[in-house]
Amino acid sequence: SSTRPDERISKSHLFTRHGVGHILDIGVLRDGKPIVLKHKLTPLRYLCPVHDQFDAHPSYVVCGGCVFTPLSWPWISAHKYSDGWEANFPSFNSVSSLPAKGSKQIIVLSGVLADEVNVGYHSKKWLILKSFNGKTPTNIRDLVRSIATCKETYLEFRLHAVNQEDFNEQLICLEMEGVKKAEERILEQHMIASFCSEDAIPPEFKNGDKSKTMVELLKKAAAVENQT
């Protein structure tokens, strides 16, 4: 700049000094001729959001004591940089900067709330969800939809550690009826008001009162199916 001639700045400053929505004129050469292209600036979106928006509640779903949540930097910071730093917490740097595509989210198993229904899985945590009953959920809402419309005897969650999806797959298999019976007990024991956050409930299941348990949502999903 004219006021600081001895300093150099990154070319990204030409973009970041403007606000979102600004129409930027970009000069380029096409066939040796200069032309001006116009580009509207939009915010960058990543698979791992930098923040959870303002005044946001945690996004989650609890199924059989397994707590699933979308990967985000606030979630990472809560485990990695808090005063109660947790040893062996994995680095998600390889996936955190990937660009977002539509409503795609990386869903992680934050932990397992110990109960007799999930014996053997209590130590599993910080794993990326690969599939649920053979289907890969797009986001936390799609996972809730898949659980609500599940007619299988067992719930199979296939997971893997970060960067180990090809050789270290892990399985959590829960019996549906056992999960139904244990749900109210788990939520009450851990003082959780609802089995999932408000934003995780699919819009087609939001008619009437909010479903506070998975059992209620299963009934609502069945009613929706009967109407179609």
Phi and psi in degrees as GROMACS dihedral restraints (atoms count N, CA, C in turn):
[ dihedral_restraints ]
;  ai    aj    ak    al  type     phi  dphi    fc
    3     4     5     6     1   -69.3    20    10
    4     5     6     7     1   -27.8    20    10
    6     7     8     9     1   -85.9    20    10
    7     8     9    10     1   -20.0    20    10
    9    10    11    12     1  -135.8    20    10
   10    11    12    13     1    69.0    20    10
   12    13    14    15     1   -68.1    20    10
   13    14    15    16     1   -20.1    20    10
   15    16    17    18     1   -91.6    20    10
   16    17    18    19     1     0.2    20    10
   18    19    20    21     1  -109.8    20    10
   19    20    21    22     1   144.7    20    10
   21    22    23    24     1  -112.1    20    10
   22    23    24    25     1   144.1    20    10
   24    25    26    27     1  -121.3    20    10
   25    26    27    28     1   158.6    20    10
   27    28    29    30     1   -70.8    20    10
   28    29    30    31     1   149.0    20    10
   30    31    32    33     1   -64.3    20    10
   31    32    33    34     1   -21.1    20    10
   33    34    35    36     1   -63.0    20    10
   34    35    36    37     1   -21.3    20    10
   36    37    38    39     1   -60.8    20    10
   37    38    39    40     1   -30.1    20    10
   39    40    41    42     1   -63.1    20    10
   40    41    42    43     1   -25.9    20    10
   42    43    44    45     1   -95.7    20    10
   43    44    45    46     1   -46.7    20    10
   45    46    47    48     1   -72.2    20    10
   46    47    48    49     1   -15.9    20    10
   48    49    50    51     1   -74.5    20    10
   49    50    51    52     1   -10.8    20    10
   51    52    53    54     1  -101.9    20    10
   52    53    54    55     1   157.3    20    10
   54    55    56    57     1   -86.4    20    10
   55    56    57    58     1   166.5    20    10
   57    58    59    60     1   -62.7    20    10
   58    59    60    61     1   135.2    20    10
   60    61    62    63     1    97.2    20    10
   61    62    63    64     1   -12.0    20    10
   63    64    65    66     1   -68.2    20    10
   64    65    66    67     1   137.8    20    10
   66    67    68    69     1   -89.1    20    10
   67    68    69    70     1   115.7    20    10
   69    70    71    72     1  -100.8    20    10
   70    71    72    73     1   132.0    20    10
   72    73    74    75     1   -89.0    20    10
   73    74    75    76     1   123.1    20    10
   75    76    77    78     1  -118.4    20    10
   76    77    78    79     1   118.7    20    10
   78    79    80    81     1   -88.1    20    10
   79    80    81    82     1   127.0    20    10
   81    82    83    84     1  -135.5    20    10
   82    83    84    85     1   166.5    20    10
   84    85    86    87     1  -107.2    20    10
   85    86    87    88     1   126.1    20    10
   87    88    89    90     1  -125.7    20    10
   88    89    90    91     1   117.2    20    10
   90    91    92    93     1    56.5    20    10
   91    92    93    94     1    36.1    20    10
   93    94    95    96     1    79.4    20    10
   94    95    96    97     1     1.9    20    10
   96    97    98    99     1  -112.2    20    10
   97    98    99   100     1   133.6    20    10
   99   100   101   102     1   -74.5    20    10
  100   101   102   103     1   132.1    20    10
  102   103   104   105     1  -133.5    20    10
  103   104   105   106     1   163.4    20    10
  105   106   107   108     1  -116.1    20    10
  106   107   108   109     1   122.8    20    10
  108   109   110   111     1  -103.3    20    10
  109   110   111   112     1   144.9    20    10
  111   112   113   114     1  -107.6    20    10
  112   113   114   115     1   133.2    20    10
  114   115   116   117     1  -135.5    20    10
  115   116   117   118     1   130.1    20    10
  117   118   119   120     1   -88.0    20    10
  118   119   120   121     1   126.0    20    10
  120   121   122   123     1   -75.3    20    10
  121   122   123   124     1   130.0    20    10
  123   124   125   126     1  -125.2    20    10
  124   125   126   127     1   154.0    20    10
  126   127   128   129     1   -68.7    20    10
  127   128   129   130     1   145.5    20    10
  129   130   131   132     1   -74.2    20    10
  130   131   132   133     1   136.3    20    10
  132   133   134   135     1  -120.6    20    10
  133   134   135   136     1   134.2    20    10
  135   136   137   138     1  -121.3    20    10
  136   137   138   139     1   157.6    20    10
  138   139   140   141     1   -61.1    20    10
  139   140   141   142     1   -28.5    20    10
  141   142   143   144     1  -110.4    20    10
  142   143   144   145     1    97.2    20    10
  144   145   146   147     1   -59.6    20    10
  145   146   147   148     1   146.0    20    10
  147   148   149   150     1   -70.9    20    10
  148   149   150   151     1   -32.8    20    10
  150   151   152   153     1  -145.4    20    10
  151   152   153   154     1   168.1    20    10
  153   154   155   156     1   -97.6    20    10
  154   155   156   157     1    31.3    20    10
  156   157   158   159     1    68.2    20    10
  157   158   159   160     1   179.2    20    10
  159   160   161   162     1   -91.8    20    10
  160   161   162   163     1   139.5    20    10
  162   163   164   165     1    53.7    20    10
  163   164   165   166     1    36.5    20    10
  165   166   167   168     1   -89.3    20    10
  166   167   168   169     1   145.0    20    10
  168   169   170   171     1   -90.3    20    10
  169   170   171   172     1   155.0    20    10
  171   172   173   174     1   -58.8    20    10
  172   173   174   175     1   139.7    20    10
  174   175   176   177     1   -97.6    20    10
  175   176   177   178     1   125.0    20    10
  177   178   179   180     1  -161.8    20    10
  178   179   180   181     1   168.4    20    10
  180   181   182   183     1  -148.0    20    10
  181   182   183   184     1   136.6    20    10
  183   184   185   186     1  -111.4    20    10
  184   185   186   187     1   120.9    20    10
  186   187   188   189     1  -133.6    20    10
  187   188   189   190     1   113.7    20    10
  189   190   191   192     1    61.3    20    10
  190   191   192   193     1    28.5    20    10
  192   193   194   195     1    86.6    20    10
  193   194   195   196     1    -8.4    20    10
  195   196   197   198     1   -83.4    20    10
  196   197   198   199     1   123.3    20    10
  198   199   200   201     1  -100.4    20    10
  199   200   201   202     1   114.7    20    10
  201   202   203   204     1  -109.0    20    10
  202   203   204   205     1   142.3    20    10
  204   205   206   207     1  -149.8    20    10
  205   206   207   208     1   151.5    20    10
  207   208   209   210     1   -68.6    20    10
  208   209   210   211     1   141.8    20    10
  210   211   212   213     1   -66.7    20    10
  211   212   213   214     1   130.1    20    10
  213   214   215   216     1  -152.1    20    10
  214   215   216   217     1   160.1    20    10
  216   217   218   219     1   -66.3    20    10
  217   218   219   220     1   -35.7    20    10
  219   220   221   222     1   -59.6    20    10
  220   221   222   223     1   -38.2    20    10
  222   223   224   225     1   -67.0    20    10
  223   224   225   226     1   -43.5    20    10
  225   226   227   228     1   -61.3    20    10
  226   227   228   229     1   -45.3    20    10
  228   229   230   231     1   -63.8    20    10
  229   230   231   232     1   -35.8    20    10
  231   232   233   234     1   -62.1    20    10
  232   233   234   235     1   -30.9    20    10
  234   235   236   237     1   -95.4    20    10
  235   236   237   238     1   -36.1    20    10
  237   238   239   240     1   -93.3    20    10
  238   239   240   241     1   -34.5    20    10
  240   241   242   243     1  -114.9    20    10
  241   242   243   244     1     6.7    20    10
  243   244   245   246     1   -76.4    20    10
  244   245   246   247     1   170.9    20    10
  246   247   248   249     1   -62.1    20    10
  247   248   249   250     1   -35.3    20    10
  249   250   251   252     1   -90.3    20    10
  250   251   252   253     1    60.5    20    10
  252   253   254   255     1   -54.6    20    10
  253   254   255   256     1   131.3    20    10
  255   256   257   258     1   -98.7    20    10
  256   257   258   259     1   122.8    20    10
  258   259   260   261     1   -67.0    20    10
  259   260   261   262     1   149.7    20    10
  261   262   263   264     1    67.8    20    10
  262   263   264   265     1    16.3    20    10
  264   265   266   267     1   -67.6    20    10
  265   266   267   268     1   128.5    20    10
  267   268   269   270     1   -72.6    20    10
  268   269   270   271     1   159.5    20    10
  270   271   272   273     1   -91.0    20    10
  271   272   273   274     1   126.9    20    10
  273   274   275   276     1  -102.5    20    10
  274   275   276   277     1    19.0    20    10
  276   277   278   279     1   -60.3    20    10
  277   278   279   280     1   -31.5    20    10
  279   280   281   282     1   -70.1    20    10
  280   281   282   283     1   -21.8    20    10
  282   283   284   285     1  -114.1    20    10
  283   284   285   286     1   -16.8    20    10
  285   286   287   288     1   -68.1    20    10
  286   287   288   289     1   -26.9    20    10
  288   289   290   291     1   -98.5    20    10
  289   290   291   292     1     6.5    20    10
  291   292   293   294     1   -68.9    20    10
  292   293   294   295     1   141.0    20    10
  294   295   296   297     1   -69.1    20    10
  295   296   297   298     1   145.4    20    10
  297   298   299   300     1   -79.0    20    10
  298   299   300   301     1   142.9    20    10
  300   301   302   303     1  -120.6    20    10
  301   302   303   304     1   107.5    20    10
  303   304   305   306     1    62.8    20    10
  304   305   306   307     1  -129.6    20    10
  306   307   308   309     1   -99.8    20    10
  307   308   309   310     1    16.1    20    10
  309   310   311   312     1   -61.4    20    10
  310   311   312   313     1   136.7    20    10
  312   313   314   315     1  -133.2    20    10
  313   314   315   316     1   153.6    20    10
  315   316   317   318     1   -93.5    20    10
  316   317   318   319     1   118.0    20    10
  318   319   320   321     1   -98.5    20    10
  319   320   321   322     1   131.6    20    10
  321   322   323   324     1  -121.4    20    10
  322   323   324   325     1   149.6    20    10
  324   325   326   327     1   -84.5    20    10
  325   326   327   328     1   107.7    20    10
  327   328   329   330     1   -73.7    20    10
  328   329   330   331     1   -32.3    20    10
  330   331   332   333     1   172.6    20    10
  331   332   333   334     1   177.0    20    10
  333   334   335   336     1  -124.1    20    10
  334   335   336   337     1   125.3    20    10
  336   337   338   339     1   -81.7    20    10
  337   338   339   340     1   113.5    20    10
  339   340   341   342     1   -59.6    20    10
  340   341   342   343     1   131.0    20    10
  342   343   344   345     1  -160.2    20    10
  343   344   345   346     1   162.1    20    10
  345   346   347   348     1   -64.3    20    10
  346   347   348   349     1   -22.0    20    10
  348   349   350   351     1   -73.3    20    10
  349   350   351   352     1   -21.5    20    10
  351   352   353   354     1  -121.2    20    10
  352   353   354   355     1    31.3    20    10
  354   355   356   357     1   -59.5    20    10
  355   356   357   358     1   134.2    20    10
  357   358   359   360     1   100.8    20    10
  358   359   360   361     1   -13.7    20    10
  360   361   362   363     1  -116.8    20    10
  361   362   363   364     1     7.0    20    10
  363   364   365   366     1   -60.0    20    10
  364   365   366   367     1   -29.9    20    10
  366   367   368   369     1   -89.7    20    10
  367   368   369   370     1    -4.1    20    10
  369   370   371   372     1   -76.2    20    10
  370   371   372   373     1   133.6    20    10
  372   373   374   375     1  -167.5    20    10
  373   374   375   376     1   161.9    20    10
  375   376   377   378     1    61.1    20    10
  376   377   378   379     1    33.0    20    10
  378   379   380   381     1  -107.3    20    10
  379   380   381   382     1   148.6    20    10
  381   382   383   384     1   -88.8    20    10
  382   383   384   385     1   132.2    20    10
  384   385   386   387     1   -76.0    20    10
  385   386   387   388     1   121.8    20    10
  387   388   389   390     1   -91.7    20    10
  388   389   390   391     1   -44.5    20    10
  390   391   392   393     1  -159.4    20    10
  391   392   393   394     1   158.4    20    10
  393   394   395   396     1  -125.5    20    10
  394   395   396   397     1   116.4    20    10
  396   397   398   399     1    49.9    20    10
  397   398   399   400     1    43.2    20    10
  399   400   401   402     1    85.1    20    10
  400   401   402   403     1    -3.1    20    10
  402   403   404   405     1  -116.7    20    10
  403   404   405   406     1   137.5    20    10
  405   406   407   408     1   -89.9    20    10
  406   407   408   409     1   112.7    20    10
  408   409   410   411     1   -70.4    20    10
  409   410   411   412     1   140.9    20    10
  411   412   413   414     1   -72.1    20    10
  412   413   414   415     1   -39.8    20    10
  414   415   416   417     1  -155.8    20    10
  415   416   417   418     1  -175.8    20    10
  417   418   419   420     1   -64.0    20    10
  418   419   420   421     1   -34.5    20    10
  420   421   422   423     1   -68.2    20    10
  421   422   423   424     1   -38.6    20    10
  423   424   425   426     1   -67.3    20    10
  424   425   426   427     1   -33.4    20    10
  426   427   428   429     1   -64.9    20    10
  427   428   429   430     1   -44.7    20    10
  429   430   431   432     1   -62.0    20    10
  430   431   432   433     1   -40.8    20    10
  432   433   434   435     1   -61.4    20    10
  433   434   435   436     1   -42.4    20    10
  435   436   437   438     1   -65.9    20    10
  436   437   438   439     1   -39.0    20    10
  438   439   440   441     1   -67.7    20    10
  439   440   441   442     1   -42.5    20    10
  441   442   443   444     1   -66.8    20    10
  442   443   444   445     1   -29.5    20    10
  444   445   446   447     1  -102.6    20    10
  445   446   447   448     1     9.4    20    10
  447   448   449   450     1   -72.3    20    10
  448   449   450   451     1   132.1    20    10
  450   451   452   453     1  -118.2    20    10
  451   452   453   454     1    11.2    20    10
  453   454   455   456     1   -81.2    20    10
  454   455   456   457     1   158.5    20    10
  456   457   458   459     1   -72.8    20    10
  457   458   459   460     1   -31.9    20    10
  459   460   461   462     1  -122.9    20    10
  460   461   462   463     1   149.6    20    10
  462   463   464   465     1  -103.7    20    10
  463   464   465   466     1   118.0    20    10
  465   466   467   468     1  -112.8    20    10
  466   467   468   469     1   114.7    20    10
  468   469   470   471     1  -106.4    20    10
  469   470   471   472     1   116.6    20    10
  471   472   473   474     1  -101.5    20    10
  472   473   474   475     1   127.8    20    10
  474   475   476   477     1  -132.9    20    10
  475   476   477   478     1   168.0    20    10
  477   478   479   480     1  -155.3    20    10
  478   479   480   481     1   155.3    20    10
  480   481   482   483     1   -73.1    20    10
  481   482   483   484     1   158.8    20    10
  483   484   485   486     1   -59.3    20    10
  484   485   486   487     1   133.3    20    10
  486   487   488   489     1    67.5    20    10
  487   488   489   490     1    17.1    20    10
  489   490   491   492     1  -128.3    20    10
  490   491   492   493     1    27.6    20    10
  492   493   494   495     1   -67.7    20    10
  493   494   495   496     1   -21.8    20    10
  495   496   497   498     1   -92.5    20    10
  496   497   498   499     1   -14.1    20    10
  498   499   500   501     1  -141.9    20    10
  499   500   501   502     1     4.5    20    10
  501   502   503   504     1  -141.5    20    10
  502   503   504   505     1    51.6    20    10
  504   505   506   507     1   -74.4    20    10
  505   506   507   508     1   139.2    20    10
  507   508   509   510     1  -123.7    20    10
  508   509   510   511     1   150.1    20    10
  510   511   512   513     1  -124.4    20    10
  511   512   513   514     1   134.3    20    10
  513   514   515   516     1  -118.2    20    10
  514   515   516   517     1   117.9    20    10
  516   517   518   519     1  -120.3    20    10
  517   518   519   520     1   118.9    20    10
  519   520   521   522     1  -123.1    20    10
  520   521   522   523     1   143.7    20    10
  522   523   524   525     1   -79.6    20    10
  523   524   525   526     1   130.1    20    10
  525   526   527   528     1   -56.9    20    10
  526   527   528   529     1   -48.0    20    10
  528   529   530   531     1   -64.0    20    10
  529   530   531   532     1   -37.7    20    10
  531   532   533   534     1   -65.5    20    10
  532   533   534   535     1   -38.3    20    10
  534   535   536   537     1   -63.9    20    10
  535   536   537   538     1   -41.6    20    10
  537   538   539   540     1   -61.6    20    10
  538   539   540   541     1   -45.0    20    10
  540   541   542   543     1   -69.4    20    10
  541   542   543   544     1   -32.7    20    10
  543   544   545   546     1   -86.1    20    10
  544   545   546   547     1   -15.0    20    10
  546   547   548   549     1   -59.1    20    10
  547   548   549   550     1   -53.3    20    10
  549   550   551   552     1   -61.4    20    10
  550   551   552   553     1   -36.9    20    10
  552   553   554   555     1   -64.8    20    10
  553   554   555   556     1   -43.1    20    10
  555   556   557   558     1   -66.7    20    10
  556   557   558   559     1   -45.3    20    10
  558   559   560   561     1   -63.5    20    10
  559   560   561   562     1   -40.8    20    10
  561   562   563   564     1   -69.2    20    10
  562   563   564   565     1   -41.8    20    10
  564   565   566   567     1   -63.2    20    10
  565   566   567   568     1   -35.1    20    10
  567   568   569   570     1  -102.9    20    10
  568   569   570   571     1    10.8    20    10
  570   571   572   573     1    53.5    20    10
  571   572   573   574     1    48.5    20    10
  573   574   575   576     1  -103.3    20    10
  574   575   576   577     1   123.7    20    10
  576   577   578   579     1   -70.0    20    10
  577   578   579   580     1   -35.0    20    10
  579   580   581   582     1  -143.5    20    10
  580   581   582   583     1   151.5    20    10
  582   583   584   585     1   -71.8    20    10
  583   584   585   586     1   -16.3    20    10
  585   586   587   588     1  -149.9    20    10
  586   587   588   589     1   161.7    20    10
  588   589   590   591     1   -75.4    20    10
  589   590   591   592     1   160.9    20    10
  591   592   593   594     1   -59.5    20    10
  592   593   594   595     1   -40.3    20    10
  594   595   596   597     1   -71.7    20    10
  595   596   597   598     1   -14.4    20    10
  597   598   599   600     1   -86.9    20    10
  598   599   600   601     1   -10.1    20    10
  600   601   602   603     1   -80.8    20    10
  601   602   603   604     1   124.1    20    10
  603   604   605   606     1   -60.4    20    10
  604   605   606   607     1   144.6    20    10
  606   607   608   609     1   -59.1    20    10
  607   608   609   610     1   -30.3    20    10
  609   610   611   612     1   -70.5    20    10
  610   611   612   613     1   -12.8    20    10
  612   613   614   615     1  -107.3    20    10
  613   614   615   616     1    13.3    20    10
  615   616   617   618     1   -95.6    20    10
  616   617   618   619     1     6.9    20    10
  618   619   620   621     1   -70.9    20    10
  619   620   621   622     1   134.6    20    10
  621   622   623   624     1    79.5    20    10
  622   623   624   625     1  -155.3    20    10
  624   625   626   627     1   -69.4    20    10
  625   626   627   628     1   152.3    20    10
  627   628   629   630     1   -67.0    20    10
  628   629   630   631     1   135.3    20    10
  630   631   632   633     1   -78.8    20    10
  631   632   633   634     1   115.6    20    10
  633   634   635   636     1   -91.4    20    10
  634   635   636   637     1   -14.0    20    10
  636   637   638   639     1  -128.4    20    10
  637   638   639   640     1   159.5    20    10
  639   640   641   642     1   -65.1    20    10
  640   641   642   643     1   -34.4    20    10
  642   643   644   645     1   -61.3    20    10
  643   644   645   646     1   -42.7    20    10
  645   646   647   648     1   -63.7    20    10
  646   647   648   649     1   -40.4    20    10
  648   649   650   651     1   -68.6    20    10
  649   650   651   652     1   -35.3    20    10
  651   652   653   654     1   -61.3    20    10
  652   653   654   655     1   -40.7    20    10
  654   655   656   657     1   -66.6    20    10
  655   656   657   658     1   -41.3    20    10
  657   658   659   660     1   -66.4    20    10
  658   659   660   661     1   -39.3    20    10
  660   661   662   663     1   -64.3    20    10
  661   662   663   664     1   -38.9    20    10
  663   664   665   666     1   -65.3    20    10
  664   665   666   667     1   -38.0    20    10
  666   667   668   669     1   -65.9    20    10
  667   668   669   670     1   -40.0    20    10
  669   670   671   672     1   -63.0    20    10
  670   671   672   673     1   -40.3    20    10
  672   673   674   675     1   -65.2    20    10
  673   674   675   676     1   -37.7    20    10
  675   676   677   678     1   -68.7    20    10
  676   677   678   679     1   -25.6    20    10
  678   679   680   681     1   -79.9    20    10
  679   680   681   682     1   -21.2    20    10
